[in-house]
Amino acid sequence: MVRYHWVQGLIILNAWYGKFVTDNSRKHERAKVIDVTVPLQCLVKDSKLILTEASKSGLPGFYDPCVGEEKSLKVLYQFRGVMHQVLSGDTEPLRIPKQSHRIDTDT
């Protein structure tokens, strides 16, 4: 089996941008999200992703799937073989990888 050194770096497994509906009382309300996995992976440099305090809808490959509504960016990523997940507000700065994003996969 051939192993490439970049596999140990930062890999964006799934990334979604838009309005996530988590309130059970609003089940009739559909989530309005777009898949931004590939555009986000393209922004990774030296196994780091740094996003500034600006709306993520302006990033290359992104658009606003729900104009005028509150949006978030949800990212599932792997760093050095360990799973991580983060939910970031639309205009919040974001730096990954971070130890605090690590998810426990032992359960």
Secondary structure as UniProt FT lines:
FT   HELIX           5..8
FT   STRAND          10..19
FT   HELIX           24..26
FT   TURN            27..28
FT   STRAND          32..35
FT   HELIX           37..42
FT   TURN            46..47
FT   STRAND          48..51
FT   HELIX           56..58
FT   TURN            60..61
FT   TURN            67..68
FT   STRAND          72..79
FT   TURN            80..81
FT   STRAND          82..89
FT   TURN            90..91
FT   STRAND          94..96
FT   HELIX           99..101
//
